[in-house]
Amino acid sequence: MSSEVPPGSPFDLHNEAAYRRWRDAKLTDYPQRAEQLIVEVRDPRALSDGEVAALQQRLRKANMVIYAAATGDDPDKAIPRELGRRFGLVHLDSNYLADDDGITSLTVNPEGEHPNYIPYTNKPIKWHTDGYYNTAAKQIRGLILHCVHAAGAGGDNGLIDPEIAYILLRDENPDFIRVLMRGDVMTIPPGKDGEGGERDAASGPVFSYDAASDSLHMRYTARKRNIEWSQDSMTQDTVAFLEQLLDSANMPYRFRARLEPGMGLLCNNVLHDRSGFTDPAEGERRLLYRARYFDRVAGTGLRQVYPQL
């Protein structure tokens, strides 16, 4: 559960000194290119201590890592499942249209209800964090995307660390953060969730502090339909600025990556998008496994990463 930001936290808007210390530590040696996020591993089901250390180093700095495994197009779902377990991700969100084991097969699927939901089409997907329509008690904190088959063309992902988005917004105007931490700022009305499941209304902040993991959490979508933002002018200005920031060609610390067979993204539910794609003229359709977790990656809490603060 999320709670009030403690006074000593860098996320406390009244504690500028703590914020500046964390900000400086966060941005020191921050990756500049997607290639710096990539770690080559032999088999995510049986990582060596050295591989774990290399993956953890990226996770602690950028809240994400891209692994490139020698498993290629092996369709074994134990690959993302065992990788998650090694990093403390065990509580899966078995969302609507997920497979029986709780892991979702993301591929173009013309059957049943699948064509009604964008993840199962080849259309582009705007900036979001996964599970933005979930209630406060079921927020998605960890995420794995594992590629079995790549698209013929396109299908790459934009990636932004939520802590970087927080810094850019707070540096521009701390009132943006005040707005985005309000409990009523973004509401998903009752109805279908992002993949067709029935759900109640879900109101909550964009940024929140999670005491259990001592970390900043972000819940966001850039989609326009079925999203209700508070109607006051400051909220409208804040949302417009955030949208422009995410889409700006000059935004720093934004990465683009294309997952090839055996590659995957392990992260603390970072902001991501997806370009449209076409499947190969011959061969297998694009297939990614998606595992959503209520857990945050172990060892990435604020005081674990920055004990000196």
Secondary structure, 3 states (H helix, E strand, C coil): CEECCCCCCCCCCCCHHHHHHHHHHHHCCCCCCHHHHEEEECCCCCCCHHHHHHHHHHHHHHCEEEEEECCCCCCCCHHHHHHHHHCCCCCECCCCCCCCCCCEEECCCCCCCHHHCHHHCCCCEEEECCCCCCCHHHCCCEEEEEEEECCCEECCEEEECHHHHHHHHHHHCHHHHHHHCCCCCEEECCEECCCCCEECCEEECCEEEECCCCEEEECCECCCCCCEECCCHHHHHHHHHHHHHHHCCCCCCCEEECCCCCEEEEECCCEEEECCEECCCCCCCCEEEEEEECCCCCCCCHHHHCCCC
